[in-house]
Structures are given as C-alpha cells and as structure tokens.
Amino acid sequence: MSTASAWQPAAGHVVPGDVSLLRRVGVQTQRMATDCRNVPHYCLKYCVAVLAMFGLLQVWQAGGDGPIPAFHGLRPAAKLDPFRTSHPQCVFSQTTAQARWQGLTPALAILSEVNPEVAAWVRQTHQDGKLHFSRRAKGGANPFGQLAKYDAIRGELTVTSGLFAENDGTIAAVLCHEYRHSRQRIPKTMVYALSFLWRAGGDSAIIENDALLYEQEANLAIFGQYQER
C-alpha cells in the first residue's frame, strides 16, 4: 500500500522561473558577444577619425606661423651689458609686481636693440594686464624649473621670480622664447593636444622646437658681439 506524497519535478526539469532567468542570461550574453564583435569596428572608426583630423591639421599648419621678426646683433656702442644681473632682489617673494616690472627694464632695453618687435610685445602684454609675476609657472612637466610660460589659450605671459636670478641678456632671450610661442597658430597647438593620445605627457617638441631655436638666435644676437668676462 502506497502513501501519498508531494509531487517532485523530474531530474533535469526546469521550472518556469528558471526559464525566465536563463532567457535573460542568454540575451545579455548575446549582446556582449555582439559588442565584442564590434570592438574592432569601433577602434577602426576611432583611428580613422584621429588620423583624418591629424592630416587636416598638418595641411592647415603647412602655412607656418607667418613672418617672424629677425634679430640684429647687440652693438657694444649701445652700452648695454647683457652679462649683468641688474635686479636679483626680485627673486624674493615680498617683491611687488611693480618692482618686478621695473626689474625687466634692462632686458627690455636689450630687446629694443636686438628685436624691437619682441620688446613691444612684452610692453603691450603688460599694458593689457596679461603679464603676471609668480613664484612658479602653472602646469608643464617641470613648473618649478620654468622661468617663464606663455598661455596660448588665455594669451597670458607668466614670469617667475627665478628669472631675475639670471643676467639681463638671458632674461631677454627667455622673453624671446615666450614671444615665439605667442606666434604659434592654433593648428600646432591642436596637434600638440592630439599627441597626448599616443605619448604620455604629449610630444612637447611640436611646440618647443620653434621656441628653442628662436631663443638660441636671441642668445647669438645678444652675446655674439661680447666676450664673457
């Protein structure tokens, strides 16, 4: 004689709730598989877009940065000493911005002789309220080691207190370096921004090479007629 007992599903049988769960898992798995198959397609589209933009910027940049003023050698007859450090007191933090602006006077006098356009640019930047003095420059790979920095987006020039520890000729050459940055056009800046995609920290040579060469020309013009004492 058998006794009544609760019905039990046969082994391997799936109840309706499990069917719904399995269906959802299957749908999600299918979606993931589709997304995985599309990854190469997305990457290809991304690379093509970046390369196309890079190519257009290179074509736009082919026109260069326009005419750049040349240098004239600093004549001994000008009676300006590029080896003199005229205002070393400006390195101290308590020095006012006005005192530091006056501290640039000897360097601007040198620039008026070797490259008047750069001297006029520095004076105009100060007149426009876009020349700032700071203990250090913001941003850059080594902000503590920078003597000056031009912000292409804001059109602002920052001169750090460490610059005043240099001689007047070096100060003038550094200002020429930053002037050259100010003449770089938007395509070069955008190419530099794109370089962060393939190099950590970006490829600074894109924007620095022009400025370094111009600074070297400034050094030759300023110190070339003199013998170091």
C-alpha positions in Angstrom: 0.0 0.0 0.0 1.4 3.2 -1.1 1.2 6.5 0.8 0.5 10.0 -0.8 3.5 12.4 -1.1 4.2 15.9 -2.6 4.9 15.9 -6.3 8.6 16.4 -7.2 9.8 17.5 -10.7 11.8 15.0 -12.6 15.5 15.5 -12.5 16.7 17.9 -15.2 13.3 19.6 -15.5 13.4 23.5 -15.5 10.6 25.3 -13.6 9.1 28.4 -15.3 11.1 30.9 -13.1 14.4 29.3 -14.1 13.3 29.6 -17.8 12.9 33.3 -17.5 16.3 33.7 -15.8 18.0 31.6 -18.4 16.4 33.6 -21.2 17.7 36.9 -19.7 21.2 35.5 -19.3 21.1 34.3 -22.9 20.0 37.7 -24.1 22.8 39.5 -22.2 25.4 37.0 -23.4 24.3 37.6 -27.0 24.5 41.4 -26.5 28.0 41.1 -25.0 29.1 38.9 -27.9 27.8 41.5 -30.4 29.6 44.3 -28.6 32.8 42.3 -28.6 32.5 41.7 -32.3 32.0 45.4 -32.8 35.1 46.5 -30.9 37.5 46.3 -33.9 34.9 48.3 -35.9 34.8 51.0 -33.2 38.6 51.1 -33.0 39.0 51.4 -36.7 36.5 54.3 -36.9 38.3 56.0 -34.0 41.7 55.6 -35.6 40.5 56.8 -39.0 38.9 59.9 -37.3 42.0 60.8 -35.4 44.3 60.3 -38.5 41.9 62.4 -40.6 41.9 65.2 -38.1 45.7 65.0 -37.8 46.1 65.2 -41.5 43.8 68.2 -41.9 45.7 70.0 -39.1 49.0 69.2 -40.8 47.7 70.7 -44.1 46.4 73.8 -42.2 49.7 74.1 -40.4 51.7 74.0 -43.6 51.3 77.7 -43.9 53.6 78.1 -40.9 53.3 80.8 -38.2 53.6 83.7 -40.5 56.5 86.2 -40.7 58.7 86.1 -37.6 60.9 89.2 -36.8 64.6 88.7 -37.3 67.4 89.7 -34.8 70.0 92.4 -35.0 73.3 91.9 -33.2 73.7 93.9 -29.9 76.3 96.5 -30.7 78.9 97.4 -27.9 78.1 101.0 -28.8 74.7 100.6 -27.2 76.5 100.4 -23.8 74.2 97.7 -22.6 75.8 94.9 -20.5 74.0 91.6 -21.2 76.1 89.8 -18.5 74.9 92.0 -15.7 72.3 90.7 -13.2 70.5 94.0 -12.5 67.7 93.1 -10.1 68.5 89.9 -8.2 66.3 91.2 -5.3 63.2 90.5 -7.4 63.6 86.8 -6.6 62.2 87.4 -3.1 58.5 86.7 -2.6 57.9 90.1 -0.9 58.8 92.0 -4.1 55.9 93.7 -5.6 54.7 93.2 -9.2 55.5 96.8 -10.0 59.1 96.4 -8.8 59.4 93.2 -10.9 58.1 95.0 -13.9 60.7 97.7 -13.4 63.2 94.8 -13.0 62.6 93.9 -16.6 63.7 97.3 -17.8 67.4 96.4 -18.6 66.2 93.3 -20.6 63.7 95.3 -22.5 66.4 97.8 -23.3 68.4 95.0 -24.8 65.4 93.7 -26.8 64.8 97.2 -28.1 68.2 96.9 -29.7 68.2 93.3 -31.0 64.4 92.7 -31.7 62.1 95.7 -31.1 59.0 93.7 -32.0 59.6 91.4 -29.0 60.1 94.4 -26.7 56.9 95.9 -28.0 55.0 92.6 -27.4 56.2 92.4 -23.8 55.1 96.0 -23.1 51.8 95.5 -24.8 51.1 92.3 -22.9 51.8 94.2 -19.6 49.6 97.1 -20.7 46.8 94.7 -21.4 47.1 93.2 -17.9 48.2 89.8 -19.3 51.7 89.8 -17.9 51.8 88.2 -14.4 54.6 87.6 -11.9 54.6 84.4 -9.9 56.9 82.2 -7.8 56.5 79.4 -10.3 54.7 78.7 -13.5 51.5 76.7 -13.6 51.4 73.4 -15.5 54.2 72.0 -17.6 56.4 69.0 -17.0 58.6 70.9 -14.5 56.8 74.0 -13.3 59.4 74.7 -10.6 62.1 74.8 -13.3 60.3 77.1 -15.7 61.5 80.7 -15.9 58.5 81.9 -17.9 55.4 80.5 -19.5 53.1 81.7 -22.2 49.4 80.5 -22.0 48.2 80.2 -25.6 44.6 79.8 -24.6 44.4 82.9 -22.4 47.1 84.9 -24.2 48.9 85.5 -20.9 52.6 85.6 -20.0 53.8 84.5 -16.6 57.3 85.5 -15.4 58.6 83.6 -12.4 60.7 85.1 -9.7 63.6 82.7 -10.6 64.1 84.6 -13.9 65.5 87.6 -12.1 68.4 85.5 -10.9 69.6 85.4 -14.5 71.6 88.0 -16.3 69.8 90.6 -18.3 70.8 89.0 -21.6 69.4 85.7 -20.6 66.2 87.3 -19.4 65.8 89.0 -22.8 66.4 85.6 -24.6 63.8 83.9 -22.4 61.2 86.6 -23.3 62.0 85.9 -27.0 61.3 82.2 -26.3 57.8 83.0 -25.0 57.2 85.5 -27.8 57.8 82.7 -30.3 55.2 80.6 -28.5 52.7 83.5 -28.9 53.2 83.4 -32.7 52.3 79.7 -33.0 49.0 79.2 -34.6 46.0 77.1 -33.5 46.8 74.0 -35.7 50.2 73.5 -34.0 48.6 73.7 -30.6 45.9 71.2 -31.6 48.4 68.8 -33.0 50.3 69.0 -29.7 47.0 68.3 -27.9 46.4 65.2 -30.1 49.9 63.9 -29.3 48.7 63.1 -25.8 46.8 60.2 -27.4 50.0 58.3 -28.4 52.5 59.7 -25.9 52.3 60.1 -22.1 52.6 63.8 -21.4 52.4 64.7 -25.1 55.1 65.5 -27.6 56.4 68.8 -26.4 58.8 69.1 -29.3 55.9 70.0 -31.5 55.6 73.4 -29.8 59.0 73.7 -28.1 61.4 73.3 -31.1 60.5 76.6 -32.7 60.7 78.5 -29.4 64.1 76.9 -28.5 65.6 77.8 -31.9 64.3 81.3 -31.6 65.8 81.6 -28.1 69.1 80.4 -29.5 69.0 83.0 -32.2 68.4 85.6 -29.5 71.4 84.4 -27.5 73.6 84.7 -30.5 72.4 88.2 -31.3 72.8 89.3 -27.6 76.0 87.7 -26.6 77.7 87.2 -30.0 79.5 90.6 -30.0 80.8 90.2 -26.5 83.4 88.1 -24.8 82.4 86.7 -21.4 84.1 88.3 -18.5 
